[in-house]
Amino acid sequence: MEIPISEAKGRLTELVRRAATGDEVVLTRHGQPVVRLVPIGSRPTPEAKRRLMEEVQRSAAAKASPGECAARSQDFLYDEDGLPA
């Protein structure tokens, strides 16, 4: 449903109720869409956030592979005497 902003002022309660039930409500200005009313999703609980972070950590750990030793990673910058190349 598209409705001009000037008309929406008097029907805000109705429009919010419609958007909350899943109807698409678009406010227009001079016939051009400018705002869409959408319901706010439920916020995750701290427990749900923790479970998600643990799942991400497990997934990352499963994909991680050992790489080269970091202690030797910049050896190409120096010659055999330890001086900058």
Stockholm file with secondary structure:
# STOCKHOLM 1.0

chainA/1-85         MEIPISEAKGRLTELVRRAATGDEVVLTRHGQPVVRLVPIGSRPTPEAKRRLMEEVQRSAAAKASPGECAARSQDFLYDEDGLPA
#=GR chainA/1-85 SS CEEEHHHHGGGHHHHHHHHHTTCCEEEEETTEEEEEECCCCCCCCHHHHHHHHHHHHHHHHHHCCCCSCGGGTTGGGBCTTSSBC
#=GC SS_cons        CEEEHHHHGGGHHHHHHHHHTTCCEEEEETTEEEEEECCCCCCCCHHHHHHHHHHHHHHHHHHCCCCSCGGGTTGGGBCTTSSBC
//
